[in-house]
Amino acid sequence: MDIPHVSLIRRYRLVVSPALGAAAIGHFILELCNNYLPAIYPVLVTSLGLTYTQIGTLSLLASISGTLPQPLMGYLADRQDNRFWGTFSLIWVGVVMGLVGLTNGYVMLAIMVTLGSLASATFHPVGAAAASAASQSHRGIAMSLFSVGGNLGAALSPLLIAAMLSTAGLRGTLVLVPIGVSMGLLLFRWFPRGGVDAAEAARRRAVARHSRISGLILAMVIAMMHSYLHRSFTTYLPLLYQSRGESLVAGSASLSVMLFSLGLGSITGGMLADHIGRWQTELITFLAMPLVLIAFLHAPGWMLLPLVALFGVLTGMPFPINLVMGNESWPHMPAVASGLVLGTSWLIGGLGAWFTGYLADHFGLVPALSSLVIPALLAAAAAVAYRWFGAPNPRRSRP
C-alpha cells in the first residue's frame, strides 16, 4: 500500500525525464538570451538617437521573426534530429543576441534583432513537442515545467543585462555568447532525437487516424485570445499605475508580481488539467478572468497588488494547456502543432496589444483594458467547443 505523499512523489518524479529537463533548461537559456531588449532601449535612445517609433519597429520585427516561421520549423523538426535544432537555436541566440551590443547603426541593429528572434521560432516547437512527449500520462504538468523554465529566463534576462550594462556598457551583451554556446552543447545529449525512423513512422500513421483538425484550430483560437489578453494587460499595467498616481516603483513591482504569478499559474494549470481535464480547466480560468480584471480596474490602491497576483495566476494557467491540447489534437505532427499554436498566438497577441493601445488613445486606458473581457469570453466559448468538436479520444489521451 502506497503512502499518499510518497505515491505523489513517485508519480511526478516520472515526469521529470532527461528530455523534459533539457527542454525546460533550454527554454530558460533561450529566454535569458532573448528577452533583455527593453533593458537596453534607454541606452540605445541615447547612443543611436532612436525614436520611439524605431523602438516599436524593433519590437514588431522581433515578434514577426519569432512567430511566423514556427510552423515551418515545426515541420522540419518533426522529420529531422531534434538534438540539432535544439542545440543550434541556443547557440544561435547566444551568439547573435550577444553581438547586439556591438552594433553601431539602426539598420544593423534591426537585422541582428530579427535574426536573433529566429532562434525562438526554431526552439519553441522542438522544446514544446519534447516536453509533451516526456510524459504521456501527465502532459499538463510536463508542459508546465517547460513553460516555467521560459518564465524564469524571461524574468532574469533584463536583470542580467542591466547588471552588465553598469559595468561594461552595451558590450556587456557579449556575456550571452558563452552562455548560449556552452549550454547548447551541454544539452545536446539530453535532447530527444525526434525525427522519424520506421517505428516512429508506424506510430504516427496509427495516431494520425485520430487527429482532429478542428481540435487544433480551437486550441489555436484559445491561445490567440489568451495571448491577446496577456500581452495587452502586461504592456499597459505600469501605465495604469501611473494614471492612478502610483509611483514607477509600484508599477515595476506589479510587473514582478505578475511575472512570478505566471509561473505559479503554469504549474497550477498543468496539474489541474491532468486531474479535471483540459477544456474544463480552460473554461473555469477564462470565466474567472473577467471578474478579476474588472475588480482590479476599479479596486482601491491597497487591493491592486493582490489582484495582480491573482490575475497573474489565472493568466499563467492556460499556457501549458494550450500546447497540450494542440499536440493531442494533432499527435502525428507535434512540433508543427506547437508551432501553429505558439506562432499564431504571439502574432495575435502583438496585434491585440496594439489595438488595446489604440482604444486607450481614443477612449481611455480603463475602458480599453475593460475590453479584454471580450477575448476572455471568446476563449471560454472555444473551450466549450473543444469539448464537443476537438477533444481527442480519451483512450489515447489517458495512460
C-alpha positions, 0 to 999 in steps of 0.5 A: 500500500502506497503512502499518499505523499510518497505515491505523489512523489513517485508519480511526478518524479516520472515526469521529470525525464532527461528530455523534459529537463533539457527542454525546460533548461533550454527554454530558460537559456533561450529566454535569458538570451532573448528577452533583455531588449527593453533593458537596453532601449534607454541606452540605445535612445541615447547612443543611436538617437532612436525614436520611439517609433524605431523602438516599436519597429524593433519590437514588431520585427522581433515578434514577426521573426519569432512567430511566423516561421514556427510552423515551418520549423515545426515541420522540419523538426518533426522529420529531422534530429531534434538534438540539432535544432535544439542545440543550434537555436541556443547557440544561435541566440547566444551568439547573435543576441550577444553581438547586439551590443556591438552594433553601431547603426539602426539598420544593423541593429534591426537585422541582428534583432530579427535574426536573433528572434529566429532562434525562438521560432526554431526552439519553441516547437522542438522544446514544446513537442519534447516536453509533451512527449516526456510524459504521456500520462501527465502532459499538463504538468510536463508542459508546465515545467517547460513553460516555467523554465521560459518564465524564469529566463524571461524574468532574469534576462533584463536583470542580467543585462542591466547588471552588465550594462553598469559595468561594461556598457552595451558590450556587456551583451557579449556575456550571452555568447558563452552562455548560449554556446556552452549550454547548447552543447551541454544539452545536446545529449539530453535532447530527444532525437525526434525525427522519424525512423520506421517505428516512429513512422508506424506510430504516427500513421496509427495516431494520425487516424485520430487527429482532429483538425478542428481540435487544433484550430480551437486550441489555436483560437484559445491561445490567440485570445489568451495571448491577446489578453496577456500581452495587452494587460502586461504592456499597459499595467505600469501605465495604469499605475501611473494614471492612478498616481502610483509611483514607477516603483509600484508599477515595476513591482506589479510587473514582478508580481505578475511575472512570478504569478505566471509561473505559479499559474503554469504549474497550477494549470498543468496539474489541474488539467491532468486531474479535471481535464483540459477544456474544463480547466480552460473554461473555469480560468477564462470565466474567472478572468473577467471578474478579476480584471474588472475588480482590479480596474476599479479596486482601491490602491491597497487591493491592486497588488493582490489582484495582480497576483491573482490575475497573474495566476489565472493568466499563467494557467492556460499556457501549458494547456494550450500546447497540450491540447494542440499536440493531442489534437494533432499527435502525428505532427507535434512540433508543427502543432506547437508551432501553429499554436505558439506562432499564431498566438504571439502574432495575435497577441502583438496585434491585440496589444496594439489595438488595446493601445489604440482604444486607450488613445481614443477612449481611455486606458480603463475602458480599453483594458475593460475590453479584454473581457471580450477575448476572455469570453471568446476563449471560454466559448472555444473551450466549450467547443473543444469539448464537443468538436476537438477533444481527442479520444480519451483512450489515447489521451489517458495512460 
